[in-house]
Amino acid sequence: MTIDWSLFITELISNPLLLAVTILNIGVIIVNGATDAPNAIATVVSTRAMKPRRAIMMAAACNFVGLLVISAISPAVAQTIFGMVDFGGDSYKALVTLMAAMVAIIVWGSVAWWFGIPTSQSHSLIAGLTGAAIALMGSFDAINWNEWIKVIYGILLSTLMGFGLGWVFYNIIKRLFRNVNRQNANTFFRWAQIFSGAGVAFMHGAQDGQKFMSIFILAILMAAGMGTGSGSLTLPVWLMLLCALSMGVGTGVGGERIIKSVGVDMVKLEAFQGFAASASTFVSLIVATFGGLPVSTTHTNTTAIMGVGAAKSPKAVKWSIAIDMVKTWVLTFPGCGIMGFVFAKLFLFLL
């Protein structure tokens, strides 16, 4: 199914709840741009291949283009999120619940950003939606496990492939360039790292943009009383542009806190190591996106950096920082899920 612009505007004007969900979803996308997107270029900044502000502008542009291009080719990730949970047949209650999920995601993401914690907006989105749907339906029957299991697959893929490829790429590059003049190698890898960082930002736009576009489509279908959670999706160009612009704004406005946590504090990287980490993240995101697996760019990039650091020397990784990040990821699902559940119950009671 596809949603045209005229239907969206008509429903937006006539339905205050849809307007609220739209504003909140745009807010979530902007927060995502500020918290998740900078991970794409964290290593580019930490190795001084680019200055922070230029790197952030590059990430914003690549996020925009990546969302447009990949979404036009394959909406697999959006399809997964679209069918992940069931909000029932009551359009009014479904919209109230979806609004509660958006509030939970924004609260969780904003707190994490304030403390400079690279939490995953992807995991927050999935947890918030799941908790809210359970609150509405009153049981775990709200979850479509055939789709939700892809989240688990995505976590395993992003962790194992990110870390593993980081380790492998580090060793391959080190072996291939062991006899190359160090200065020449550094010059080459600074440029290579810029291109690989741009590639990660490109794929981040594709991954996360599709997740938020599916929320828009869910909300519009709820408002129009057309039912949700089934059928194949065709992502409209106007929606791609809206999400891409919102994400680009978020990336351009924020991000330096997260760059410092991921690319500077956890591991000290040279140019070729930064390239190995970015290339690992890029490959992992391609596999996940075309496989319809919703993964976290933050998670994938961080594990890739850890893999590179571990290949260099286990002592090169500040494992205390890495452990703190893992704790945050682990807490995101129950934490944001409970927030989604509580906000949904509260909003359904009040509204």
Buried (B, 14 or more C-beta within 10 A) or exposed (E): EEBEEEBBEBBBEEBEBBBBBBEBBBBBBBBBBBBBBBBBBBBBBBBEBBEBEBBBBBBBBBBBBBBBEBBEEBBBBBBBBBBBBBBBEEBBBBBBBBBBBBBBBBBBBBEBBEEBBBBBBBBBBBBBBBBBBBBBBEEEEBBBEEBBEBBEBBBEBBBEBBBBBBBBBBBEBBEEBEEEEEEEBBEBBBEBBBEBBBBBBBBBBBBBBBBBBBBBBBBBBBBBEEBBBEEEBEBBEEBBEBBBBBBBBBBBEBBBBBBBBBBBEBBBBBBBBBBBBBBBBBBBBBEBBBBBBBBBBBBBBBBBBBBBBBBBEEEBBBBEBBEBBBEBBEBBBEBBBBBBBBBBBEBBEEE
